[in-house]
Structure formats: C-alpha cells, structure tokens
Amino acid sequence: MGRQGAYTPCVERETGLRERFATERRRSAFFAALAGMGAGIIAIDTWVAPQLGVVGGISGGLLAYALVFGYETLMWRRSHGA
C-alpha cells in the first residue's frame, strides 16, 4: 500500500503537465490561425481574386491551425511518449 501512495503524486503531476500542454497547444494553434487568416485574405485577395479573399483567409487559417497543432503534438510525443 505504501508503494501505491508514492506513485500517485507522479501520475497527478504528469496529468497537470499534460493539461497545461493541451491548453498551450490550443492557444498557439489559435494564434497561428489568426495570423494565417490575415495572410490568406491578403494573399488570395491580392493575387488570385478579390471575391475569394474571405474563403482564402478561412482556408489559410485552418491550414495554419492544423500545422501548428500537429507540430506541437508531434514534439510532445517525441519528448514525452504517447
């Protein structure tokens, strides 16, 4: 019973670290999406067609979100395991 009590705080501490990581990962991906939307609107509106500016912004934001979220997840798994 003593060993089980000694192991529990380590599990709680790792869970807290995972929660902080998940929060930071979503926050980073959200800010990347905002920047990607701005860049997508400007690029598509300027070089492709003015009517597609908003669509380009949304797709650019989604792409940026997916890239950052995927990269952060990959780095977490590489450093801390699954």
N, CA, C and O atoms as a CHARMM CRD file, in Angstrom:
* protein
*
  328
    1    1 MET  N      0.81900  -1.17700   0.00000 PROA 1      0.00000
    2    1 MET  CA     0.00000   0.00000   0.00000 PROA 1      0.00000
    3    1 MET  C      0.87100   1.25200   0.00000 PROA 1      0.00000
    4    1 MET  O      0.45500   2.28700  -0.52100 PROA 1      0.00000
    5    2 GLY  N      2.04300   1.17900   0.56000 PROA 2      0.00000
    6    2 GLY  CA     2.94700   2.31800   0.58600 PROA 2      0.00000
    7    2 GLY  C      3.44400   2.69100  -0.80400 PROA 2      0.00000
    8    2 GLY  O      3.61700   3.87000  -1.11100 PROA 2      0.00000
    9    3 ARG  N      3.66900   1.70400  -1.62800 PROA 3      0.00000
   10    3 ARG  CA     4.14500   1.97200  -2.98900 PROA 3      0.00000
   11    3 ARG  C      3.07200   2.65200  -3.82500 PROA 3      0.00000
   12    3 ARG  O      3.38400   3.51700  -4.64400 PROA 3      0.00000
   13    4 GLN  N      1.82600   2.27700  -3.63500 PROA 4      0.00000
   14    4 GLN  CA     0.75800   2.88800  -4.40200 PROA 4      0.00000
   15    4 GLN  C      0.62500   4.36900  -4.05000 PROA 4      0.00000
   16    4 GLN  O      0.42500   5.19500  -4.94100 PROA 4      0.00000
   17    5 GLY  N      0.73000   4.71400  -2.79000 PROA 5      0.00000
   18    5 GLY  CA     0.65700   6.10600  -2.36000 PROA 5      0.00000
   19    5 GLY  C      1.82600   6.92400  -2.88200 PROA 5      0.00000
   20    5 GLY  O      1.67300   8.11100  -3.17100 PROA 5      0.00000
   21    6 ALA  N      3.00400   6.29600  -3.00600 PROA 6      0.00000
   22    6 ALA  CA     4.17200   7.01200  -3.50400 PROA 6      0.00000
   23    6 ALA  C      4.06800   7.25200  -5.01000 PROA 6      0.00000
   24    6 ALA  O      4.66000   8.20400  -5.51900 PROA 6      0.00000
   25    7 TYR  N      3.34600   6.43000  -5.71300 PROA 7      0.00000
   26    7 TYR  CA     3.24400   6.56000  -7.17100 PROA 7      0.00000
   27    7 TYR  C      2.16800   7.56600  -7.58700 PROA 7      0.00000
   28    7 TYR  O      2.28600   8.18400  -8.64500 PROA 7      0.00000
   29    8 THR  N      1.15300   7.73500  -6.80000 PROA 8      0.00000
   30    8 THR  CA     0.03000   8.60200  -7.14800 PROA 8      0.00000
   31    8 THR  C      0.43500  10.04700  -7.42300 PROA 8      0.00000
   32    8 THR  O     -0.03800  10.60100  -8.41500 PROA 8      0.00000
   33    9 PRO  N      1.28400  10.70400  -6.61100 PROA 9      0.00000
   34    9 PRO  CA     1.63000  12.09700  -6.92100 PROA 9      0.00000
   35    9 PRO  C      2.33000  12.26300  -8.27000 PROA 9      0.00000
   36    9 PRO  O      2.15200  13.29300  -8.91900 PROA 9      0.00000
   37   10 CYS  N      3.11400  11.28900  -8.70700 PROA 10     0.00000
   38   10 CYS  CA     3.77800  11.37200 -10.00700 PROA 10     0.00000
   39   10 CYS  C      2.75000  11.37200 -11.13200 PROA 10     0.00000
   40   10 CYS  O      2.88700  12.11300 -12.10600 PROA 10     0.00000
   41   11 VAL  N      1.72400  10.54100 -10.99600 PROA 11     0.00000
   42   11 VAL  CA     0.68600  10.47700 -12.01900 PROA 11     0.00000
   43   11 VAL  C     -0.08000  11.79200 -12.05300 PROA 11     0.00000
   44   11 VAL  O     -0.38900  12.29100 -13.13500 PROA 11     0.00000
   45   12 GLU  N     -0.39500  12.36800 -10.89200 PROA 12     0.00000
   46   12 GLU  CA    -1.11600  13.63500 -10.85200 PROA 12     0.00000
   47   12 GLU  C     -0.27600  14.75200 -11.44600 PROA 12     0.00000
   48   12 GLU  O     -0.80000  15.61200 -12.15300 PROA 12     0.00000
   49   13 ARG  N      1.01000  14.74800 -11.17100 PROA 13     0.00000
   50   13 ARG  CA     1.88200  15.79000 -11.69400 PROA 13     0.00000
   51   13 ARG  C      1.97700  15.69400 -13.21700 PROA 13     0.00000
   52   13 ARG  O      1.98200  16.72000 -13.89700 PROA 13     0.00000
   53   14 GLU  N      2.05000  14.49000 -13.75500 PROA 14     0.00000
   54   14 GLU  CA     2.11500  14.32600 -15.20500 PROA 14     0.00000
   55   14 GLU  C      0.79900  14.74700 -15.84200 PROA 14     0.00000
   56   14 GLU  O      0.80400  15.35200 -16.91300 PROA 14     0.00000
   57   15 THR  N     -0.31800  14.44200 -15.21000 PROA 15     0.00000
   58   15 THR  CA    -1.60600  14.84600 -15.72900 PROA 15     0.00000
   59   15 THR  C     -1.69500  16.36700 -15.78200 PROA 15     0.00000
   60   15 THR  O     -2.21700  16.91800 -16.75200 PROA 15     0.00000
   61   16 GLY  N     -1.19900  17.04800 -14.76500 PROA 16     0.00000
   62   16 GLY  CA    -1.18500  18.50500 -14.77500 PROA 16     0.00000
   63   16 GLY  C     -0.33100  19.05400 -15.89300 PROA 16     0.00000
   64   16 GLY  O     -0.68500  20.05000 -16.52200 PROA 16     0.00000
   65   17 LEU  N      0.79200  18.40900 -16.14300 PROA 17     0.00000
   66   17 LEU  CA     1.67000  18.82600 -17.23400 PROA 17     0.00000
   67   17 LEU  C      0.97900  18.62500 -18.57600 PROA 17     0.00000
   68   17 LEU  O      1.07500  19.47600 -19.46000 PROA 17     0.00000
   69   18 ARG  N      0.29100  17.51400 -18.73000 PROA 18     0.00000
   70   18 ARG  CA    -0.44500  17.26400 -19.97800 PROA 18     0.00000
   71   18 ARG  C     -1.56200  18.28500 -20.16600 PROA 18     0.00000
   72   18 ARG  O     -1.78900  18.75200 -21.28200 PROA 18     0.00000
   73   19 GLU  N     -2.25200  18.63300 -19.09900 PROA 19     0.00000
   74   19 GLU  CA    -3.32200  19.63200 -19.19800 PROA 19     0.00000
   75   19 GLU  C     -2.76600  20.98900 -19.60600 PROA 19     0.00000
   76   19 GLU  O     -3.34200  21.66800 -20.45600 PROA 19     0.00000
   77   20 ARG  N     -1.65400  21.38400 -19.00800 PROA 20     0.00000
   78   20 ARG  CA    -1.03100  22.66200 -19.38300 PROA 20     0.00000
   79   20 ARG  C     -0.56900  22.62500 -20.82500 PROA 20     0.00000
   80   20 ARG  O     -0.71400  23.61200 -21.54600 PROA 20     0.00000
   81   21 PHE  N     -0.01900  21.50700 -21.25500 PROA 21     0.00000
   82   21 PHE  CA     0.42100  21.38300 -22.63800 PROA 21     0.00000
   83   21 PHE  C     -0.75200  21.48000 -23.59300 PROA 21     0.00000
   84   21 PHE  O     -0.66900  22.17000 -24.60800 PROA 21     0.00000
   85   22 ALA  N     -1.84900  20.79400 -23.27900 PROA 22     0.00000
   86   22 ALA  CA    -3.01300  20.82600 -24.16200 PROA 22     0.00000
   87   22 ALA  C     -3.57100  22.23900 -24.27800 PROA 22     0.00000
   88   22 ALA  O     -3.97200  22.66100 -25.36300 PROA 22     0.00000
   89   23 THR  N     -3.59700  22.96300 -23.18000 PROA 23     0.00000
   90   23 THR  CA    -4.06800  24.34600 -23.20600 PROA 23     0.00000
   91   23 THR  C     -3.14300  25.21200 -24.04900 PROA 23     0.00000
   92   23 THR  O     -3.61400  26.00700 -24.86200 PROA 23     0.00000
   93   24 GLU  N     -1.85300  25.07200 -23.87000 PROA 24     0.00000
   94   24 GLU  CA    -0.89000  25.85900 -24.63700 PROA 24     0.00000
   95   24 GLU  C     -0.91600  25.49100 -26.11900 PROA 24     0.00000
   96   24 GLU  O     -0.75900  26.35800 -26.97800 PROA 24     0.00000
   97   25 ARG  N     -1.11200  24.22000 -26.41500 PROA 25     0.00000
   98   25 ARG  CA    -1.16300  23.77800 -27.80500 PROA 25     0.00000
   99   25 ARG  C     -2.35100  24.40800 -28.52300 PROA 25     0.00000
  100   25 ARG  O     -2.21500  24.88600 -29.64900 PROA 25     0.00000
  101   26 ARG  N     -3.51700  24.41100 -27.87400 PROA 26     0.00000
  102   26 ARG  CA    -4.69300  25.03000 -28.48800 PROA 26     0.00000
  103   26 ARG  C     -4.52300  26.53400 -28.63300 PROA 26     0.00000
  104   26 ARG  O     -4.93400  27.11100 -29.64000 PROA 26     0.00000
  105   27 ARG  N     -3.91500  27.18100 -27.62300 PROA 27     0.00000
  106   27 ARG  CA    -3.70800  28.62700 -27.68100 PROA 27     0.00000
  107   27 ARG  C     -2.75300  28.98600 -28.81000 PROA 27     0.00000
  108   27 ARG  O     -3.01800  29.92100 -29.56500 PROA 27     0.00000
  109   28 SER  N     -1.66400  28.27000 -28.93700 PROA 28     0.00000
  110   28 SER  CA    -0.69500  28.52300 -30.00500 PROA 28     0.00000
  111   28 SER  C     -1.31800  28.30800 -31.37400 PROA 28     0.00000
  112   28 SER  O     -1.09500  29.09500 -32.29400 PROA 28     0.00000
  113   29 ALA  N     -2.09400  27.25100 -31.50700 PROA 29     0.00000
  114   29 ALA  CA    -2.73700  26.97100 -32.78700 PROA 29     0.00000
  115   29 ALA  C     -3.76900  28.04200 -33.12800 PROA 29     0.00000
  116   29 ALA  O     -3.93000  28.39800 -34.29600 PROA 29     0.00000
  117   30 PHE  N     -4.46900  28.55800 -32.11900 PROA 30     0.00000
  118   30 PHE  CA    -5.45100  29.61900 -32.36300 PROA 30     0.00000
  119   30 PHE  C     -4.77400  30.88600 -32.86400 PROA 30     0.00000
  120   30 PHE  O     -5.24300  31.50000 -33.82200 PROA 30     0.00000
  121   31 PHE  N     -3.67800  31.28500 -32.23000 PROA 31     0.00000
  122   31 PHE  CA    -2.97100  32.48200 -32.67600 PROA 31     0.00000
  123   31 PHE  C     -2.37900  32.28500 -34.06900 PROA 31     0.00000
  124   31 PHE  O     -2.34400  33.22700 -34.86100 PROA 31     0.00000
  125   32 ALA  N     -1.91800  31.08900 -34.37500 PROA 32     0.00000
  126   32 ALA  CA    -1.42900  30.80100 -35.72600 PROA 32     0.00000
  127   32 ALA  C     -2.56800  30.89400 -36.73200 PROA 32     0.00000
  128   32 ALA  O     -2.37400  31.36700 -37.85100 PROA 32     0.00000
  129   33 ALA  N     -3.75700  30.44200 -36.33600 PROA 33     0.00000
  130   33 ALA  CA    -4.91500  30.52200 -37.23100 PROA 33     0.00000
  131   33 ALA  C     -5.27500  31.97100 -37.51900 PROA 33     0.00000
  132   33 ALA  O     -5.61300  32.30900 -38.65300 PROA 33     0.00000
  133   34 LEU  N     -5.20900  32.83300 -36.51000 PROA 34     0.00000
  134   34 LEU  CA    -5.49400  34.25300 -36.74500 PROA 34     0.00000
  135   34 LEU  C     -4.50400  34.84900 -37.74100 PROA 34     0.00000
  136   34 LEU  O     -4.90000  35.55300 -38.67000 PROA 34     0.00000
  137   35 ALA  N     -3.23900  34.57100 -37.55000 PROA 35     0.00000
  138   35 ALA  CA    -2.22900  35.08000 -38.47600 PROA 35     0.00000
  139   35 ALA  C     -2.40900  34.47600 -39.86600 PROA 35     0.00000
  140   35 ALA  O     -2.26200  35.17300 -40.87000 PROA 35     0.00000
  141   36 GLY  N     -2.72300  33.19400 -39.93000 PROA 36     0.00000
  142   36 GLY  CA    -2.94700  32.53900 -41.21100 PROA 36     0.00000
  143   36 GLY  C     -4.15400  33.09500 -41.93600 PROA 36     0.00000
  144   36 GLY  O     -4.14500  33.21000 -43.16200 PROA 36     0.00000
  145   37 MET  N     -5.19900  33.44400 -41.19100 PROA 37     0.00000
  146   37 MET  CA    -6.37200  34.04900 -41.81800 PROA 37     0.00000
  147   37 MET  C     -6.03300  35.40400 -42.42200 PROA 37     0.00000
  148   37 MET  O     -6.42100  35.71000 -43.55000 PROA 37     0.00000
  149   38 GLY  N     -5.31200  36.20400 -41.66600 PROA 38     0.00000
  150   38 GLY  CA    -4.91700  37.51600 -42.19300 PROA 38     0.00000
  151   38 GLY  C     -4.06300  37.38700 -43.43500 PROA 38     0.00000
  152   38 GLY  O     -4.29200  38.07900 -44.42800 PROA 38     0.00000
  153   39 ALA  N     -3.08900  36.51200 -43.38500 PROA 39     0.00000
  154   39 ALA  CA    -2.21000  36.31300 -44.54300 PROA 39     0.00000
  155   39 ALA  C     -2.97800  35.71800 -45.72100 PROA 39     0.00000
  156   39 ALA  O     -2.74100  36.09600 -46.86800 PROA 39     0.00000
  157   40 GLY  N     -3.89700  34.79100 -45.44600 PROA 40     0.00000
  158   40 GLY  CA    -4.68500  34.19200 -46.51900 PROA 40     0.00000
  159   40 GLY  C     -5.59100  35.19300 -47.20300 PROA 40     0.00000
  160   40 GLY  O     -5.71200  35.18700 -48.42800 PROA 40     0.00000
  161   41 ILE  N     -6.22800  36.05500 -46.42400 PROA 41     0.00000
  162   41 ILE  CA    -7.09500  37.07500 -47.01000 PROA 41     0.00000
  163   41 ILE  C     -6.28800  38.00800 -47.90100 PROA 41     0.00000
  164   41 ILE  O     -6.68800  38.29000 -49.03000 PROA 41     0.00000
  165   42 ILE  N     -5.16400  38.48200 -47.40500 PROA 42     0.00000
  166   42 ILE  CA    -4.34400  39.41300 -48.18400 PROA 42     0.00000
  167   42 ILE  C     -3.80300  38.74500 -49.44500 PROA 42     0.00000
  168   42 ILE  O     -3.88100  39.32000 -50.53000 PROA 42     0.00000
  169   43 ALA  N     -3.26000  37.54600 -49.31200 PROA 43     0.00000
  170   43 ALA  CA    -2.64500  36.87800 -50.46000 PROA 43     0.00000
  171   43 ALA  C     -3.67800  36.52500 -51.52700 PROA 43     0.00000
  172   43 ALA  O     -3.46800  36.81200 -52.70600 PROA 43     0.00000
  173   44 ILE  N     -4.77900  35.91400 -51.13500 PROA 44     0.00000
  174   44 ILE  CA    -5.78600  35.49800 -52.11600 PROA 44     0.00000
  175   44 ILE  C     -6.45400  36.71900 -52.73700 PROA 44     0.00000
  176   44 ILE  O     -6.68700  36.75600 -53.94500 PROA 44     0.00000
  177   45 ASP  N     -6.76200  37.71300 -51.91600 PROA 45     0.00000
  178   45 ASP  CA    -7.41400  38.91800 -52.42900 PROA 45     0.00000
  179   45 ASP  C     -6.50800  39.66800 -53.39900 PROA 45     0.00000
  180   45 ASP  O     -6.98500  40.23900 -54.37900 PROA 45     0.00000
  181   46 THR  N     -5.22000  39.66900 -53.13300 PROA 46     0.00000
  182   46 THR  CA    -4.28100  40.40800 -53.98200 PROA 46     0.00000
  183   46 THR  C     -3.93000  39.65500 -55.25000 PROA 46     0.00000
  184   46 THR  O     -3.94300  40.23900 -56.33400 PROA 46     0.00000
  185   47 TRP  N     -3.61700  38.37000 -55.14100 PROA 47     0.00000
  186   47 TRP  CA    -3.05200  37.65900 -56.27500 PROA 47     0.00000
  187   47 TRP  C     -4.00700  36.72900 -57.00900 PROA 47     0.00000
  188   47 TRP  O     -3.74300  36.37400 -58.15700 PROA 47     0.00000
  189   48 VAL  N     -5.09700  36.32700 -56.39100 PROA 48     0.00000
  190   48 VAL  CA    -5.97900  35.37300 -57.06000 PROA 48     0.00000
  191   48 VAL  C     -7.24700  36.07400 -57.55100 PROA 48     0.00000
  192   48 VAL  O     -7.41700  36.29100 -58.75100 PROA 48     0.00000
  193   49 ALA  N     -8.12700  36.42400 -56.62600 PROA 49     0.00000
  194   49 ALA  CA    -9.37200  37.09200 -56.99600 PROA 49     0.00000
  195   49 ALA  C     -9.95000  37.78300 -55.76900 PROA 49     0.00000
  196   49 ALA  O     -9.98100  37.19400 -54.68900 PROA 49     0.00000
  197   50 PRO  N    -10.40800  39.02000 -55.91800 PROA 50     0.00000
  198   50 PRO  CA   -10.98500  39.72800 -54.76900 PROA 50     0.00000
  199   50 PRO  C    -12.19200  39.01500 -54.16000 PROA 50     0.00000
  200   50 PRO  O    -12.44000  39.14500 -52.96100 PROA 50     0.00000
  201   51 GLN  N    -12.94600  38.26700 -54.96600 PROA 51     0.00000
  202   51 GLN  CA   -14.12300  37.57400 -54.44500 PROA 51     0.00000
  203   51 GLN  C    -13.76600  36.39200 -53.55200 PROA 51     0.00000
  204   51 GLN  O    -14.59900  35.92800 -52.77200 PROA 51     0.00000
  205   52 LEU  N    -12.55800  35.91100 -53.65800 PROA 52     0.00000
  206   52 LEU  CA   -12.14900  34.72800 -52.88400 PROA 52     0.00000
  207   52 LEU  C    -11.33700  35.08400 -51.63600 PROA 52     0.00000
  208   52 LEU  O    -10.77000  34.18900 -51.01000 PROA 52     0.00000
  209   53 GLY  N    -11.26500  36.34700 -51.26200 PROA 53     0.00000
  210   53 GLY  CA   -10.43700  36.75800 -50.13400 PROA 53     0.00000
  211   53 GLY  C    -10.81900  36.09900 -48.82100 PROA 53     0.00000
  212   53 GLY  O     -9.95200  35.60900 -48.09800 PROA 53     0.00000
  213   54 VAL  N    -12.11200  36.08200 -48.50400 PROA 54     0.00000
  214   54 VAL  CA   -12.56200  35.50500 -47.23000 PROA 54     0.00000
  215   54 VAL  C    -12.37500  33.98900 -47.23500 PROA 54     0.00000
  216   54 VAL  O    -11.94400  33.41100 -46.23800 PROA 54     0.00000
  217   55 VAL  N    -12.69400  33.35700 -48.33900 PROA 55     0.00000
  218   55 VAL  CA   -12.50900  31.90200 -48.44200 PROA 55     0.00000
  219   55 VAL  C    -11.03200  31.54900 -48.28800 PROA 55     0.00000
  220   55 VAL  O    -10.69000  30.58500 -47.60400 PROA 55     0.00000
  221   56 GLY  N    -10.16200  32.32600 -48.91900 PROA 56     0.00000
  222   56 GLY  CA    -8.72400  32.10000 -48.77900 PROA 56     0.00000
  223   56 GLY  C     -8.25000  32.32000 -47.35600 PROA 56     0.00000
  224   56 GLY  O     -7.36800  31.60800 -46.87700 PROA 56     0.00000
  225   57 GLY  N     -8.82600  33.29800 -46.68000 PROA 57     0.00000
  226   57 GLY  CA    -8.46500  33.54700 -45.29200 PROA 57     0.00000
  227   57 GLY  C     -8.85700  32.41400 -44.37500 PROA 57     0.00000
  228   57 GLY  O     -8.08700  32.00300 -43.50700 PROA 57     0.00000
  229   58 ILE  N    -10.05400  31.91500 -44.57400 PROA 58     0.00000
  230   58 ILE  CA   -10.51200  30.79600 -43.73800 PROA 58     0.00000
  231   58 ILE  C     -9.66500  29.55000 -44.00000 PROA 58     0.00000
  232   58 ILE  O     -9.25800  28.86500 -43.06200 PROA 58     0.00000
  233   59 SER  N     -9.40500  29.26000 -45.26100 PROA 59     0.00000
  234   59 SER  CA    -8.59600  28.08100 -45.55500 PROA 59     0.00000
  235   59 SER  C     -7.15300  28.25500 -45.07500 PROA 59     0.00000
  236   59 SER  O     -6.54200  27.29900 -44.59800 PROA 59     0.00000
  237   60 GLY  N     -6.61200  29.45800 -45.19700 PROA 60     0.00000
  238   60 GLY  CA    -5.26100  29.71300 -44.67100 PROA 60     0.00000
  239   60 GLY  C     -5.20700  29.56500 -43.16100 PROA 60     0.00000
  240   60 GLY  O     -4.23500  29.03400 -42.62200 PROA 60     0.00000
  241   61 GLY  N     -6.24400  30.03000 -42.47200 PROA 61     0.00000
  242   61 GLY  CA    -6.30700  29.88200 -41.02300 PROA 61     0.00000
  243   61 GLY  C     -6.41600  28.43600 -40.58900 PROA 61     0.00000
  244   61 GLY  O     -5.76700  28.01700 -39.63000 PROA 61     0.00000
  245   62 LEU  N     -7.23700  27.67400 -41.29400 PROA 62     0.00000
  246   62 LEU  CA    -7.36500  26.24700 -40.96500 PROA 62     0.00000
  247   62 LEU  C     -6.06400  25.50000 -41.20100 PROA 62     0.00000
  248   62 LEU  O     -5.68100  24.63100 -40.41800 PROA 62     0.00000
  249   63 LEU  N     -5.39200  25.84400 -42.28300 PROA 63     0.00000
  250   63 LEU  CA    -4.10700  25.20500 -42.57500 PROA 63     0.00000
  251   63 LEU  C     -3.07600  25.53000 -41.49900 PROA 63     0.00000
  252   63 LEU  O     -2.35600  24.64800 -41.03200 PROA 63     0.00000
  253   64 ALA  N     -3.01200  26.80900 -41.10900 PROA 64     0.00000
  254   64 ALA  CA    -2.05600  27.20600 -40.06700 PROA 64     0.00000
  255   64 ALA  C     -2.37900  26.52200 -38.73800 PROA 64     0.00000
  256   64 ALA  O     -1.47000  26.07200 -38.04100 PROA 64     0.00000
  257   65 TYR  N     -3.66200  26.43800 -38.38200 PROA 65     0.00000
  258   65 TYR  CA    -4.07000  25.77700 -37.14700 PROA 65     0.00000
  259   65 TYR  C     -3.63600  24.31500 -37.16400 PROA 65     0.00000
  260   65 TYR  O     -3.05800  23.82100 -36.19600 PROA 65     0.00000
  261   66 ALA  N     -3.91500  23.63100 -38.26200 PROA 66     0.00000
  262   66 ALA  CA    -3.57600  22.20800 -38.36600 PROA 66     0.00000
  263   66 ALA  C     -2.06400  21.98700 -38.29800 PROA 66     0.00000
  264   66 ALA  O     -1.60000  21.04700 -37.65100 PROA 66     0.00000
  265   67 LEU  N     -1.30400  22.84600 -38.96100 PROA 67     0.00000
  266   67 LEU  CA     0.15300  22.69200 -38.93700 PROA 67     0.00000
  267   67 LEU  C      0.72400  22.87400 -37.53800 PROA 67     0.00000
  268   67 LEU  O      1.54000  22.06700 -37.09200 PROA 67     0.00000
  269   68 VAL  N      0.30700  23.91700 -36.84700 PROA 68     0.00000
  270   68 VAL  CA     0.84600  24.17500 -35.50200 PROA 68     0.00000
  271   68 VAL  C      0.38800  23.10200 -34.53000 PROA 68     0.00000
  272   68 VAL  O      1.18700  22.60500 -33.73600 PROA 68     0.00000
  273   69 PHE  N     -0.88900  22.73600 -34.57900 PROA 69     0.00000
  274   69 PHE  CA    -1.41400  21.71400 -33.67900 PROA 69     0.00000
  275   69 PHE  C     -0.70100  20.38000 -33.90500 PROA 69     0.00000
  276   69 PHE  O     -0.32400  19.70400 -32.94800 PROA 69     0.00000
  277   70 GLY  N     -0.52000  20.00900 -35.16100 PROA 70     0.00000
  278   70 GLY  CA     0.17100  18.75900 -35.47600 PROA 70     0.00000
  279   70 GLY  C      1.63500  18.77500 -35.04900 PROA 70     0.00000
  280   70 GLY  O      2.14000  17.78800 -34.51400 PROA 70     0.00000
  281   71 TYR  N      2.31400  19.89500 -35.28500 PROA 71     0.00000
  282   71 TYR  CA     3.72100  20.00500 -34.89900 PROA 71     0.00000
  283   71 TYR  C      3.88600  19.93100 -33.38700 PROA 71     0.00000
  284   71 TYR  O      4.76800  19.22700 -32.89500 PROA 71     0.00000
  285   72 GLU  N      3.05100  20.64700 -32.64800 PROA 72     0.00000
  286   72 GLU  CA     3.13400  20.61200 -31.18300 PROA 72     0.00000
  287   72 GLU  C      2.86000  19.20400 -30.66000 PROA 72     0.00000
  288   72 GLU  O      3.53200  18.75000 -29.73300 PROA 72     0.00000
  289   73 THR  N      1.89700  18.51800 -31.23300 PROA 73     0.00000
  290   73 THR  CA     1.58900  17.14900 -30.81700 PROA 73     0.00000
  291   73 THR  C      2.75800  16.21400 -31.10900 PROA 73     0.00000
  292   73 THR  O      3.11900  15.38400 -30.27400 PROA 73     0.00000
  293   74 LEU  N      3.34400  16.34900 -32.29000 PROA 74     0.00000
  294   74 LEU  CA     4.49100  15.51700 -32.66000 PROA 74     0.00000
  295   74 LEU  C      5.66300  15.73800 -31.71000 PROA 74     0.00000
  296   74 LEU  O      6.30000  14.77300 -31.28800 PROA 74     0.00000
  297   75 MET  N      5.95300  16.97400 -31.37000 PROA 75     0.00000
  298   75 MET  CA     7.06800  17.27500 -30.46800 PROA 75     0.00000
  299   75 MET  C      6.79400  16.76400 -29.05900 PROA 75     0.00000
  300   75 MET  O      7.71800  16.30400 -28.38800 PROA 75     0.00000
  301   76 TRP  N      5.55100  16.83200 -28.59600 PROA 76     0.00000
  302   76 TRP  CA     5.20400  16.31100 -27.27900 PROA 76     0.00000
  303   76 TRP  C      5.42200  14.79900 -27.24700 PROA 76     0.00000
  304   76 TRP  O      6.02100  14.27100 -26.31000 PROA 76     0.00000
  305   77 ARG  N      4.94200  14.12000 -28.26000 PROA 77     0.00000
  306   77 ARG  CA     5.08100  12.66600 -28.28700 PROA 77     0.00000
  307   77 ARG  C      6.51900  12.24000 -28.42000 PROA 77     0.00000
  308   77 ARG  O      6.91800  11.21100 -27.87300 PROA 77     0.00000
  309   78 ARG  N      7.30800  13.01800 -29.14200 PROA 78     0.00000
  310   78 ARG  CA     8.73100  12.69800 -29.28300 PROA 78     0.00000
  311   78 ARG  C      9.44700  12.85500 -27.94200 PROA 78     0.00000
  312   78 ARG  O     10.32100  12.05400 -27.61200 PROA 78     0.00000
  313   79 SER  N      9.08800  13.87200 -27.17400 PROA 79     0.00000
  314   79 SER  CA     9.76600  14.14600 -25.90000 PROA 79     0.00000
  315   79 SER  C      9.22500  13.33500 -24.73100 PROA 79     0.00000
  316   79 SER  O      9.98900  12.90200 -23.86800 PROA 79     0.00000
  317   80 HSD  N      7.89700  13.12400 -24.69600 PROA 80     0.00000
  318   80 HSD  CA     7.27300  12.52800 -23.51100 PROA 80     0.00000
  319   80 HSD  C      6.59200  11.20300 -23.77100 PROA 80     0.00000
  320   80 HSD  O      6.03400  10.61500 -22.84500 PROA 80     0.00000
  321   81 GLY  N      6.61800  10.72500 -24.96600 PROA 81     0.00000
  322   81 GLY  CA     5.93200   9.47000 -25.27400 PROA 81     0.00000
  323   81 GLY  C      4.46700   9.72800 -25.55000 PROA 81     0.00000
  324   81 GLY  O      3.99500  10.86000 -25.45300 PROA 81     0.00000
  325   82 ALA  N      3.75900   8.67900 -25.89000 PROA 82     0.00000
  326   82 ALA  CA     2.32800   8.80200 -26.24000 PROA 82     0.00000
  327   82 ALA  C      1.56400   9.10800 -25.01100 PROA 82     0.00000
  328   82 ALA  O      0.34300   9.25500 -25.06300 PROA 82     0.00000
